[in-house]
Amino acid sequence: MGKKYKNPPIIEALCEFQFVPSQPWDLTIPGLMYEKVKGTFPDRQQQVGIGVQFRPTEKGFEHKVEPAPPRIQFHRKDKTALIQIAPDLLVVNQLKPYRTWAEFKSVVLGALQTYEGVANPKGFKRIGLRYINRINIKAESVELSEYIDFYPYIPQDIPQLHTSFISRVEIPYVDNRDRMLVTVGSAPPESPNTTSIVLDIDYIMAVPEAIPIQACQEWIEQAHSVIEKTFESCIKDKSRVLFGEVK
């Protein structure tokens, strides 16, 4: 994001649209949606009753299994991306490898246009654009300030050595119409002798029907711009070296 990297730390990007309830859910919608997207997202699955999320907890970031409404998922053949739908809900997820914003945005807007055509939603209840980044450092213990510029402050009279951590802030934007949630925390390491840090940036429209559906492209462009700047502000040059910054 922002600058170009050979090994970007993005492990998931997602755009979630929650729609204002306006009519009973039509059970034909999933089938109509699938017919429109099956050329790119041919693998159809139903997720019933549970959801696996990368969530902040008191022990840092963990995978949590939580109750969730049933969703119909359409996966790419290589499982790198999916579209999810449920009553008054559309989510587009991009996993690794994340290539470019232009490519992801195209998929998001295409999915939204298709959903509009089959479900005729009334308006947005909430929109969220979220990027989850994992910074893997080959060391069991690191000085956080060398890699990130957003981390817990520990008073000098308290031992500075700690294990798990998490910090979170919520920042208003556009006269409180939008919110940005920035969370940084430790995560279970992916390999021995490694420290893993997750930087989660979630920009949301918090006021229902604050923008019409036709204005979505402008909103997500603004959201992405804020996320991009926030990401670059939160990392240090040592992290950019890890990601392989392209000069």
C-alpha positions as CSV (number, residue, x, y, z in Angstrom):
1,M,0.0,0.0,0.0
2,G,1.3,3.5,-0.7
3,K,4.8,2.5,-1.7
4,K,5.4,-0.6,-3.7
5,Y,6.8,-3.8,-2.0
6,K,8.1,-7.1,-3.4
7,N,6.7,-8.9,-0.3
8,P,3.7,-6.9,0.9
9,P,2.5,-7.8,4.4
10,I,-1.2,-8.0,3.5
11,I,-2.6,-11.3,4.5
12,E,-6.2,-10.3,3.8
13,A,-8.1,-7.3,2.4
14,L,-11.9,-7.2,2.5
15,C,-14.7,-4.9,1.7
16,E,-18.0,-5.5,3.5
17,F,-21.4,-4.0,2.6
18,Q,-24.3,-4.2,5.1
19,F,-27.5,-3.0,3.5
20,V,-30.6,-1.4,5.0
21,P,-33.3,-4.2,5.5
22,S,-36.1,-3.4,3.1
23,Q,-37.8,-6.6,2.1
24,P,-37.8,-10.3,3.0
25,W,-34.7,-12.2,1.8
26,D,-35.4,-13.8,-1.6
27,L,-34.0,-17.4,-1.5
28,T,-33.4,-17.2,-5.3
29,I,-30.8,-14.5,-4.9
30,P,-27.8,-16.8,-4.2
31,G,-28.5,-18.8,-7.3
32,L,-28.9,-15.7,-9.4
33,M,-25.7,-14.2,-8.0
34,Y,-23.8,-17.5,-8.7
35,E,-24.9,-17.5,-12.3
36,K,-23.3,-14.0,-12.7
37,V,-20.0,-14.7,-11.0
38,K,-19.3,-18.4,-11.6
39,G,-16.9,-17.7,-14.5
40,T,-14.4,-16.3,-12.0
41,F,-15.7,-17.7,-8.7
42,P,-16.9,-21.2,-9.6
43,D,-16.7,-23.0,-6.3
44,R,-19.9,-22.5,-4.3
45,Q,-20.0,-23.3,-0.6
46,Q,-22.4,-22.7,2.3
47,Q,-21.0,-21.6,5.6
48,V,-23.5,-22.4,8.3
49,G,-23.5,-21.1,11.9
50,I,-19.8,-20.3,12.5
51,G,-17.3,-17.8,11.3
52,V,-13.5,-17.9,11.7
53,Q,-12.1,-14.4,12.2
54,F,-8.7,-12.8,12.9
55,R,-9.7,-10.9,16.0
56,P,-7.9,-8.8,18.6
57,T,-8.0,-10.3,22.1
58,E,-6.4,-9.6,25.4
59,K,-3.6,-12.0,24.3
60,G,-3.0,-10.2,21.0
61,F,-4.5,-11.3,17.7
62,E,-6.0,-14.8,17.5
63,H,-8.1,-16.8,15.2
64,K,-11.5,-17.0,16.8
65,V,-14.5,-19.1,15.9
66,E,-17.7,-17.1,16.5
67,P,-21.4,-17.6,15.8
68,A,-22.4,-16.1,12.4
69,P,-25.5,-16.1,10.1
70,P,-25.4,-18.6,7.3
71,R,-23.5,-17.3,4.3
72,I,-23.2,-18.5,0.7
73,Q,-19.6,-18.2,-0.5
74,F,-18.2,-18.2,-4.1
75,H,-14.5,-19.0,-4.2
76,R,-11.9,-18.6,-6.9
77,K,-10.6,-21.9,-8.0
78,D,-7.2,-21.2,-6.3
79,K,-8.9,-20.1,-3.1
80,T,-7.2,-16.7,-3.1
81,A,-10.4,-14.7,-3.1
82,L,-14.1,-15.1,-2.4
83,I,-17.5,-13.4,-2.5
84,Q,-19.8,-13.9,0.4
85,I,-23.6,-13.1,0.5
86,A,-26.2,-13.4,3.2
87,P,-29.4,-11.4,3.9
88,D,-28.5,-7.7,3.4
89,L,-24.8,-8.5,3.3
90,L,-22.1,-8.7,0.7
91,V,-18.4,-9.3,1.5
92,V,-15.5,-9.5,-0.9
93,N,-12.3,-11.1,0.5
94,Q,-8.8,-11.1,-1.1
95,L,-6.3,-13.3,0.5
96,K,-2.6,-13.7,-0.4
97,P,-1.3,-12.8,-2.8
98,Y,-2.7,-9.3,-2.9
99,R,-1.6,-7.7,-6.1
100,T,-2.9,-4.1,-6.6
101,W,-5.6,-1.9,-5.3
102,A,-6.9,-1.4,-8.9
103,E,-7.4,-5.2,-9.2
104,F,-9.1,-5.6,-5.8
105,K,-11.3,-2.5,-6.4
106,S,-12.5,-3.9,-9.7
107,V,-13.6,-7.1,-8.1
108,V,-15.4,-5.2,-5.3
109,L,-17.3,-2.9,-7.6
110,G,-18.1,-5.7,-9.9
111,A,-19.6,-7.8,-7.1
112,L,-21.5,-4.8,-5.8
113,Q,-23.0,-4.1,-9.2
114,T,-24.0,-7.8,-9.6
115,Y,-25.6,-7.8,-6.1
116,E,-27.5,-4.7,-6.9
117,G,-28.9,-6.3,-10.1
118,V,-30.2,-9.4,-8.3
119,A,-31.1,-8.1,-4.8
120,N,-32.1,-4.4,-5.4
121,P,-30.9,-3.2,-2.0
122,K,-32.4,0.0,-0.6
123,G,-29.2,1.6,0.7
124,F,-26.1,1.1,2.8
125,K,-26.4,0.5,6.5
126,R,-22.6,0.2,6.9
127,I,-19.5,-0.1,4.6
128,G,-16.1,-1.3,5.7
129,L,-12.8,-1.5,3.9
130,R,-10.2,-3.4,6.0
131,Y,-6.6,-4.4,5.5
132,I,-4.9,-7.0,7.8
133,N,-1.1,-7.0,7.7
134,R,1.3,-9.4,9.3
135,I,4.9,-8.4,10.0
136,N,7.1,-11.4,10.6
137,I,10.5,-10.7,12.2
138,K,13.1,-13.4,12.5
139,A,13.8,-13.0,16.2
140,E,12.1,-14.2,19.4
141,S,12.3,-10.7,20.9
142,V,12.3,-7.3,19.1
143,E,12.3,-3.6,19.9
144,L,8.8,-2.7,18.6
145,S,9.9,0.9,18.0
146,E,12.3,-0.2,15.4
147,Y,9.6,-1.7,13.2
148,I,6.4,0.2,14.0
149,D,5.4,3.6,15.1
150,F,2.2,2.6,16.9
151,Y,2.6,0.4,20.0
152,P,1.8,0.4,23.7
153,Y,3.6,3.0,25.9
154,I,5.0,1.4,29.0
155,P,6.1,3.7,31.9
156,Q,9.8,3.5,32.7
157,D,9.3,2.2,36.2
158,I,7.5,-0.9,34.8
159,P,9.6,-3.7,33.2
160,Q,9.8,-3.1,29.5
161,L,10.0,-6.8,28.5
162,H,6.5,-8.2,27.7
163,T,5.0,-11.1,25.9
164,S,1.6,-10.5,24.1
165,F,0.3,-7.0,23.6
166,I,-2.5,-5.1,21.8
167,S,-3.3,-1.4,21.2
168,R,-6.4,0.0,19.5
169,V,-7.7,3.4,18.6
170,E,-10.8,4.7,16.9
171,I,-10.5,7.9,14.9
172,P,-13.5,9.9,13.5
173,Y,-13.4,11.1,9.9
174,V,-15.7,13.3,7.7
175,D,-17.7,14.9,10.6
176,N,-18.1,11.6,12.4
177,R,-19.7,10.0,9.4
178,D,-16.8,7.6,9.1
179,R,-14.5,5.8,11.6
180,M,-11.0,4.3,11.3
181,L,-10.1,1.5,13.7
182,V,-6.4,0.9,13.9
183,T,-5.3,-2.1,15.9
184,V,-1.8,-3.4,16.4
185,G,-0.9,-6.5,18.4
186,S,1.1,-9.7,18.7
187,A,0.1,-12.8,17.0
188,P,1.1,-16.5,17.3
189,P,4.3,-16.9,15.3
190,E,4.1,-18.7,12.0
191,S,7.5,-20.4,12.6
192,P,10.0,-20.9,15.4
193,N,12.2,-18.0,16.6
194,T,9.9,-15.5,14.9
195,T,8.0,-12.5,16.2
196,S,4.7,-11.8,14.5
197,I,3.0,-8.4,14.7
198,V,-0.4,-7.7,13.1
199,L,-1.4,-4.3,12.0
200,D,-5.2,-4.1,11.3
201,I,-6.7,-1.0,9.7
202,D,-10.4,-0.9,9.2
203,Y,-12.2,2.2,7.7
204,I,-16.0,2.2,8.1
205,M,-19.0,4.3,7.2
206,A,-20.7,4.3,10.5
207,V,-23.9,6.4,9.7
208,P,-26.6,4.4,7.9
209,E,-27.5,5.7,4.4
210,A,-25.0,8.5,4.7
211,I,-24.1,8.0,1.0
212,P,-26.2,6.6,-1.9
213,I,-25.2,3.3,-3.5
214,Q,-24.1,5.3,-6.6
215,A,-21.4,7.1,-4.5
216,C,-19.7,3.9,-3.4
217,Q,-16.7,4.1,-5.7
218,E,-15.8,7.6,-4.4
219,W,-16.2,6.4,-0.8
220,I,-14.0,3.3,-1.2
221,E,-11.3,5.4,-3.0
222,Q,-11.3,7.8,-0.1
223,A,-11.2,4.9,2.4
224,H,-8.3,3.3,0.6
225,S,-6.4,6.5,0.5
226,V,-6.8,7.0,4.3
227,I,-5.8,3.3,5.0
228,E,-2.7,3.7,2.7
229,K,-1.5,6.8,4.5
230,T,-2.2,5.3,7.9
231,F,-0.2,2.1,7.0
232,E,2.8,4.1,5.9
233,S,2.6,6.2,9.1
234,C,2.5,3.2,11.3
235,I,5.6,1.4,10.0
236,K,9.3,2.1,10.2
237,D,12.1,1.6,7.6
238,K,13.1,-1.7,9.1
239,S,9.7,-3.0,8.2
240,R,10.0,-1.6,4.7
241,V,13.3,-3.5,4.3
242,L,11.4,-6.7,5.4
243,F,8.7,-6.0,2.7
244,G,11.3,-5.4,0.0
245,E,10.5,-1.7,-0.8
246,V,10.8,-1.0,-4.5
247,K,12.6,2.3,-4.8
